[in-house]
């Protein structure tokens, strides 16, 4: 939990700043309803379609925002430390985010 998460105003400011960083990087994905699931649980079910992101996951949002807030040297360290197996989505998110920040660490 971050300090901002305990303060609604700080959380909102942080969320807005992250949204600004993500403009043009991550897609605004739709929220869909599911009649079958809603009937099954007896209440409204809303599904956020993050599978429509370029990386197929919401993870590109967090990875990009985190990397965008690092120094160039810290970004280079992250790219060098990426694991070779088991983290395809995280690695792709980092690489896409890193590439959008125009640094040379991916080479």
C-alpha positions as CSV (number, residue, x, y, z in Angstrom):
1,X,0.0,0.0,0.0
2,X,1.3,3.4,-0.9
3,X,0.9,6.5,1.2
4,X,-1.4,7.9,-1.5
5,X,-3.8,4.9,-1.2
6,X,-4.8,6.0,2.4
7,X,-5.6,9.6,1.2
8,X,-8.4,9.7,-1.4
9,X,-7.3,13.1,-2.7
10,X,-3.7,11.9,-3.1
11,X,-4.9,8.7,-4.7
12,X,-7.0,10.6,-7.2
13,X,-4.2,12.9,-8.1
14,X,-1.8,10.0,-8.6
15,X,-4.4,8.2,-10.8
16,X,-4.9,11.3,-12.9
17,X,-1.1,11.7,-13.3
18,X,-0.8,8.0,-14.3
19,X,-3.6,8.5,-16.8
20,X,-1.8,11.4,-18.4
21,X,1.4,9.3,-18.7
22,X,-0.6,6.5,-20.3
23,X,-2.3,8.8,-22.9
24,X,-1.4,7.3,-26.3
25,X,0.4,4.3,-24.7
26,X,-2.4,2.2,-23.3
27,X,-5.8,1.8,-24.8
28,X,-9.0,2.8,-23.1
29,X,-10.7,-0.5,-22.8
30,X,-14.4,-1.0,-22.6
31,X,-16.4,-2.3,-19.6
32,X,-18.9,-4.9,-20.7
33,X,-21.7,-6.5,-18.8
34,X,-22.4,-10.2,-18.7
35,X,-26.1,-11.3,-18.5
36,X,-25.1,-14.9,-17.8
37,X,-22.7,-14.1,-15.0
38,X,-25.1,-11.5,-13.5
39,X,-27.9,-14.0,-13.4
40,X,-25.5,-16.6,-11.9
41,X,-24.4,-14.4,-9.0
42,X,-27.7,-12.5,-8.6
43,X,-26.2,-9.1,-9.2
44,X,-24.7,-7.0,-11.9
45,X,-21.3,-8.2,-13.2
46,X,-19.1,-5.8,-15.1
47,X,-16.0,-7.0,-17.0
48,X,-13.1,-4.7,-17.8
49,X,-11.7,-5.8,-21.2
50,X,-8.0,-5.4,-20.5
51,X,-7.3,-8.4,-22.8
52,X,-7.6,-5.8,-25.6
53,X,-4.4,-4.1,-24.5
54,X,-1.4,-4.5,-26.9
55,X,0.2,-6.8,-24.4
56,X,-3.1,-8.6,-23.7
57,X,-3.1,-7.5,-20.1
58,X,-3.6,-4.6,-17.7
59,X,0.1,-5.0,-16.7
60,X,1.3,-2.6,-19.4
61,X,-0.4,0.2,-17.4
62,X,1.5,-0.3,-14.2
63,X,4.8,-1.2,-15.9
64,X,4.8,1.9,-18.1
65,X,3.9,4.3,-15.3
66,X,6.6,2.8,-13.1
67,X,9.2,3.0,-15.8
68,X,8.2,6.5,-16.8
69,X,8.9,7.7,-13.3
70,X,12.4,6.3,-13.2
71,X,15.7,8.0,-14.3
72,X,17.3,6.9,-17.5
73,X,19.9,5.0,-15.6
74,X,17.3,3.1,-13.6
75,X,15.4,2.3,-16.8
76,X,18.5,0.9,-18.3
77,X,19.1,-1.3,-15.2
78,X,15.5,-2.7,-15.5
79,X,15.9,-3.6,-19.1
80,X,19.2,-5.4,-18.4
81,X,17.6,-7.4,-15.5
82,X,14.6,-8.7,-17.3
83,X,14.3,-12.5,-17.0
84,X,14.6,-14.7,-20.0
85,X,11.6,-17.0,-19.2
86,X,8.3,-17.0,-17.4
87,X,7.6,-13.3,-17.6
88,X,6.5,-12.7,-21.2
89,X,3.7,-10.3,-20.4
90,X,5.7,-8.3,-17.9
91,X,8.7,-8.1,-20.2
92,X,6.6,-7.1,-23.2
93,X,4.9,-4.4,-21.1
94,X,8.3,-3.1,-19.9
95,X,9.7,-3.2,-23.4
96,X,6.8,-1.4,-24.9
97,X,6.8,1.2,-22.2
98,X,10.5,1.6,-22.3
99,X,10.5,1.9,-26.1
100,X,7.9,4.6,-25.9
101,X,10.2,6.5,-23.6
102,X,12.9,6.6,-26.3
103,X,15.9,5.2,-24.5
104,X,18.6,2.9,-25.7
105,X,18.5,0.2,-23.1
106,X,16.4,-2.3,-25.2
107,X,19.3,-2.7,-27.6
